[in-house]
Amino acid sequence: MDWFNTHLLTSLVFFPLLWAAVGLLIPSSDKTGKSFLRYWYLFGSLVTLAVSFLLYFRFDGAIGDYQFVESVSWIPAFGVIFSLGADGISLWLIILTTLLTVLAVAGSFTAIRNSEKQYYFLLLALETAMLGAFCALDVFLFYLFWEAMLIPMYFLIGIWGGPRRIYASIKFFIYTAVGSLLMLVAIFYLAHQHKVQFGVYSTAFLDFYRLQIPFAGFVSAQSILFLAFAFAFSIKVPLFPLHTWLPDAHVEAPTAGSVILAGVLLKMGGYGFIRLAFPLFPDAVQYYQVSFMALGAVAIVYGAFVAFAQKDVKKLVAYSSVSHMGYVVLGLFSLNALATTGSIYQMLSHGVSTGALFILVGMIYERRHTREISEFGGIAKTMPLFALAFMIIVLSSIGVPGTNGFVGEFLVLLGAWNSYPVFAVVAAVGVILGAVYMLWMFQKVMLGPITNEANKVLKDITIREKLVLIPLLVLVFWMGVFPGFFISKMEPSINTYLSRVKTVQGK
């Protein structure tokens, strides 16, 4: 128990992988074995969720710096340390990750019927990589976890995905790998700079923050390094025009893959900007501020317009992610506390709302084996509980006051207005467009007469499906009505982060 208390984050990060590895040894040739296997992996994900709750209760919300820090020298010749920690920003992303993993596992019970053991193993291995990235306090360690996320998701899409799964998985892999390569080169350069400036190699976050990187406009070390990191993070967000891998990946991925991809993996881009790009390269951030705010505003409107043109429900939700994540970029580059808080809150809200949307789309797909909007209509008559849940999540997605979606977008718009009002106006137009395409989709799928005979015999959601949806529905209103509960934990860490951005390199 003493080891667990002093290595809480190590336990949190690696327990899913170890539990999943043991699961590979469980016989699952018959029906009973397969059922036991599913609950084995579900129990493992629940234990990880419980540990993340323990992390929350032990977390001191008054401290803005890292807590639960663990550091062990790993590759001393190059200054690489195995260092984990959590602050108020990463805390909520950790909890979001563990919650969505539980729901992804539970939601796969009837959706996945082939190679289940390998499927659930990859899901929990992916959880380890995601948690590691959120907890890492060493840049090289962060990079390893960042790359490790790519492998399970590649196989989840490529093996259990739709008809074009191979194309989608390869496209996802290439986009992410190219961005990661540029980031790795930049990391090596920064480690070398630490050797030059301080006499020793180091890749620790806090050591990198001390580096003096010269800035003299576009063709300067800080500018080029920032663009290398920003390229990798923008692909992951994904920020227009680097978003084209996302719709294919979402459409072809199994439901759980889409939930994790939208709910957690996209947040890695925003998190990377916060942890590395902004504190390391504050002059370059100022230099490129308007450009990235413009890209964020364009992504909001572009994603909304393209979403409205979709005929596939899942593809519509995928493009809505491009739009919603545009608010994250817009808020972060507004460079003020209000917008930054809104961006982080938007990341959490988007994980809840879009994760729920993909779960709901998966439920209807299991019943009809189609996602074409024209195939539906009048579903609310045969699936009233499903329609109610769908309506709540749609309202959340368009940011109706009282739901989680409102808080983040509102704070981002206010903060962006304080920095550059024109981008706030463009983003506000995106809010209206978001309401248009989401309500249009809801009306086409849920309301009106039942014109397709197959829709007349659809079964409403089961008890298991209700249990999957209830936590997300509760969060929609909890985050919408009581945002202070969540913001109070992250506010000191946001202030610490902003102070680093403003004070590093004498700014």
N, C-alpha and C positions, 0 to 999 in steps of 0.2 A: 504493500500500500504506500509506503514511503517513496518507493521508486515512481509509482504512478503519480503521486502528488508533485514530485519535483520534475517529472517528465510528462506533464499533462498534454502538451502539444505533440510531442513525439508519439504518445499513445493515440491521440486523436488522428494524426495523419496516417500512421502505418497500420492501425488496427484493421481498417477495411480490407487492405491488401492481404494481410495475414489470414484474416477470416475467409476471404475469398479463395485463397490458396488451399486451405484445409477443405473447403467445399468441393474442390476438384477431386478429392479422394472419396467422396460419398458415392456409393453405388446408386444409379438412377435409371436402371434399365426398365423397371416396371412403373405402373401408375403411382403406387405408394412411394417409391423412391423419388420420383419426379416431384410429387407433392411435398415431401420432406425437404427436398433440395430448395424449392422455392421459399419455404418458410425459414430455412437455414439462412439464406441470403437476406431475407427480410429482417430476421432477428439481428443479424450483423449490422445492417444499416440502422436499425432502431437503437442499438447500443451506441453507435457513433453519434447519432442524434442526441442521445442522453448525455454523452460526454460533452458535446457542444453546449448543451444547456448548463452543465456544471461549469463550463468555462464562463458562461454569462453570469452565473450567480457569484462566482469568485472574482469577477472583473470589477475593478474600481473605476467607476465612471468619472471620477474627479481628476484622474490622471490622463494626460494627453499623450504620453509616450508609450513605448512598447511594454507589455506586461507578459508574465509567464516565460521570460526569456531563457532559452537554453542555448549554450554555445560550446562546441567541441571542435578543436583543431582537426581538420580533415585532410587537406593537402597543403601542409605548411610551406613547401617550397614555392608555392604560388599564392600563399596567403588566403586560401579558400577555407572557410569554416562552415561546419554544419550548425547553423544558427536559426532558431525559430522564435517567433514572438507574435503577439497580437495587440492591436490597439482598437480604438472605438470604430475605426473604419473597417478593418478586416473582420472584427467580431461578428458583425451582422452578415457579412458575406459568407463567413464560415457556417453560421447557423442556416442561412439560405441554402447552402450547398448540401448540408446534411439532411435538411427537410426534403428538398426536391429529390434527393437520391432515394429516400424512403418511398416517396410517392411514385418515383419512376420504377422501382422494383415491384411495388404492389400493383401498379398499373399494367405490368407486363405479364401477369399471371395467365391471362387468357389470350394475350396477343402473340406471345412467343411460344412456339411448339417444336422447334428444331434446334438442336445443339444448345439446350437451355443452360447447361452447366457452364459452358464457355461464355455464353451471353451475360449471365449474372456475374461471372468472374470479371469480365471486362468492365461492367458497370461499376463494381466496387474498386477495381484498379484505377478507373478514371476518377473516382471520388478521392482516392489517396493523392493522385497527381494534382487535383484541383485544390484540395486542402493544403498540400505542400506549397503550392504557389502563393496562396493567401497568407501563409505563416512564415515563409522564408524571409530571413534578414540578411542573406548573402546573395549578391547578384548572380553569381555562378550557380548557386543552388536554385534560385528562382528560375534561371534559364533551364536547368535540368527538369524541373517540374513542369515548366511551360512546354518543353518538348515532349515530355512523357504524356501529357494530355492528348497529344496528337495521335498516338498509336492506338489506344482503345477506341477513340471516336472513329478513326479510319476504318477499323474492323467492324464496329457496330453498324456503320452505314454500309460498308462494302459487303457484309455477309447477310445482315437481317433487313436491309433496305428494300426499296421498291425496284421496279424494272430497270431504271437507269442508275442503279446504286454504284456500279463500278465507276462510271463517269463522274458521279457526284463525289465519291470518296477520293478519287485521284485529284480532282479539281480542288477539293478542300485541303488535301495534303500539300499540293504544290504551292497554293497561295500561302498557307501558313509556314511552310518550310522556307520559302524565299524570304519572307519577313524575318523569320527567326535567324537566318544566316546573317543578315545585315546587323541584327542586334548582337549576335555573337562576336562579330568583328569589332563592333563598338565596345563591347565589354573587354575584349583583349586590349584594346587601345587604352581604356581607362585604367585597367590593372597596371599596364606599363607606366602610365602617367603617375600612378601612386608610387611606383618604384622610383621614378625620377624625382618626384617632389618630396617624398618622405623617406626614401632609402630602403623601403621594403615593399614587397607585393602585398596587395590586399584586395578582396572583392566584397568586403562587408558594406552594407548599405551606408552606415554612419561614416565609414571611412571615405567612401565615394562622395558623400555630401561635402567633404572638406576640400575636394579637389578644386584647383583654380584652372578652369578651362577658358582660354582666350576667346573673345568674341569680337569680330570686326565685320559684321554683315554676313551676306549669304555665303561667301567663300571663306569660311573660318572654321576652326576645329569644332567649336561649340555648335555652330549651325549644322555642320555635317553630321555630328554625333546625334544631335537632337532628331534630325530627319531620319536617321537609321532606326532609332528607337520608335519614333512616331510612325514610321512606315509599318513596323511590326504590330504596333498597338492599334493602328487604324484598320488594318486588315481584320483584326480580331473583333473590333467594335460591332459591325464593320461600318466604316465611314465611306460615303460616296466619294469617289467612284471605285473604291476597292471592295465593293459589297457583292459582286456578282457570283461569288462562290456560295453565298448564304441561301438564296432561294432553292438552288439545286440540292444542297445538303439537307435542308429542312424537308423538302418534298419527298426525298428518297429515304430519309432516315426513319427507323422505327419510332413509334410514339415516344418512348423513353429517351431515345437519342435526341429528338427534337426538344423535349422538355429540358434536358441538361444543356443542350447547345444554346438554346435561347435564354434559359434561366440562369446559367452560371458561366459558360464559356465566353459569351459575348462580354460579360462583365470584366473579364481578364484584361481587355483592352483599356477600359476606363481605369481599372486598378493600376495597370502598368504606367499610365500617364501620371497618376497620383504618386506612386511609389518611386518612380525612377525619372521619367522624362522631365517633369516640372522641377523637382528639387535639384537635379543635376545640371540643368541647362536653363536657368531663369532668364538670362538675356535673350536666348533664342526663342523662348516661349513668348516674351514680349514682342519680339520681332515678327513672329508668325501668328500672333494673336488674332488679328483681323482675318487672315486667310483661313484659319481653322474655324473661327466663329462663322464665317461665310459658308464653309463646307458643312458645318453642323446644321445651319439654317436651310441650306439646299437639300440636305439629306431628309430633313423633316418634311418638306413640301414634296420632294421627289418621291420619297417612299409612300406618301399618302396617295399621290396621283396614280402611281403604278399599282398600288394595292387595290384601288378602285376598279382597275381594268382587269383584275384576275377573275378567272372562272373556277379556279380550284380554291377551296376554303383554306387549305394548308398553305398554299402559296400566298394568299392574301395576308394571312397571319405573319408569314415570313417577311413580306415587305413592310408590314406594320412595325416589325422590329427595327428595320432600317430607319424608319421615321422616328420611333420612340428613342432609339439610341442616339439620334441626332441631338436630342435635348441634353444628353449626357455630355457630349463634346461641346455643345454651345455653352453649357453651364461651367464646365471646367475651365474653358478658355476665357470666360468672363473675368476670372481672376479676382473674385471677391467672395466673402464668406457665405453670403446669401445664395449665390448661384452654385457654389461648390457643394453646399449642404443639399441643395435641390438636386444636383447631379447624382450624388451618392444615394439620395432617397429614391431618385428615379431608377437607378440600377436595381435597388431592392424591389421597388414596385413593379418594374417590368418583369423581373424574375417571377414574381407571384402571378401577375395577370397573364402574361404570355405563356408561362408554364401551364397555367390552368386552361388557357385556350387550346394548347396543343393536346392536353389530356382530353378535353371535351371533343375535339376533332377526332382523336383516336377512338373514343367510345362510339361515335356515330359511324366511323369507318369500319369498326369491327362488326357492326350490324348490317351495313349496306355495301361494304367493300367498294365504295366510291367516295370521292371528295368533290365531285362536280356540283357546284351550287344549283345548277338547273335540275339536278336529280332530286332535289328536296322541295320543301314547301309544305306548310301545315304540320310540321313535326311537333309543334306544341300540343296538338290535339292528342297525339298518341304517347308523347313523352313529356308530360307537364313538368315533372321535377327536373328533368334534363334542361328543358327550356328556361325554367326559373334560374338555374345555375348559370346557364349560358347568358341570360340577360344581365345578371349581376356582374359577370366577368366582362361583358361588352361595355357596360357602364363604367366599370373600373378602367378599362383600356382607353376609353375616350376622355377620362379625367373628370367625371361628374363629382362635384363637391360632396364630401362625405365618404368618398372612396379613396383608396390608396393612390390611384393615378393622378388625382388632383394636386396633391401636396407637392410632389417633386416638380411637376410641370410649372406650377404657380411660382415656386421659389426660383426656378431657372429663369422664367420670364421676367420676374422682378429684378433678379441679379443682372441679367443680360441688358435690361433697360437702363440700369445704372452705368453699364459700361458702353454699350453701343445700341441705342434705341432702335435703329433700323433693323437689326437682327431679331430683336424681341418682337417687332411687328410681323416680320416674316414668319417667325415661329408661332405666333398667335394665329396666323392664317392656317398653319398646319394643324392646330387644335381643332379648328372648324372642319377642315378636310377629314381629319381622323374620325370625327363624329359622323360625317357623311358616309364614308365607306363601311364603317363598322355597323351602323344602324341599317344601311342598305343590305348588308350581308345577313344580319339578324332577320330582317323582314323577309328576305328571299328564302331563307332556310326554315324559319320557325313559324311564320304567319301565313295567312291566306289559305285557300282550299288545298286539300290533298289531291294532287293530280296523278301521282304515281302510286299504283296499287301496292308496291313493296313497302311504302311508308305507312300503310294502314295497319300493319301487323308488327310494327316495331315495339320491342319491350323497353319499358322505362329503366332507368339506372338501377343496378343491383345494390345490395348492401355494401359489398366491397367497393364499388364505384363511389358510393356515397361517402364512405370512410376516406377515400382518396381525395375527394373534392372538399369536404368540410373544413380541413385546416386552411386551405387556400381561401375559401369563402369567408372564414373568420378573419383572416389577415387583411382581406380587402377592406373590411369595415374598421378593424382595429387600427390599421395604419392610416386610414382616412379620418377617423374621429379622434384618435389619440396619437398624433405624430410625435408629440413631445416625449413619449415613452421611448421611442427609437432615437430621436435626435439628441436627447440628453446624454446618451452613452457615446455618441460620435462627435459631439461638438468640441470637447477639449482636444481631441485628436485632429480635428479639422483645423483648429486654431494653430496647433503645433505644426501641422503640414504647411499651412499658409505662411507661417513665420519662417520656415525653412526656404520656401520659394522666394521670399522677399529679402532674407538676410544672406543666403549663400552668395558668394562672390561680391559681397558688399552692397547688395541692392537694398 
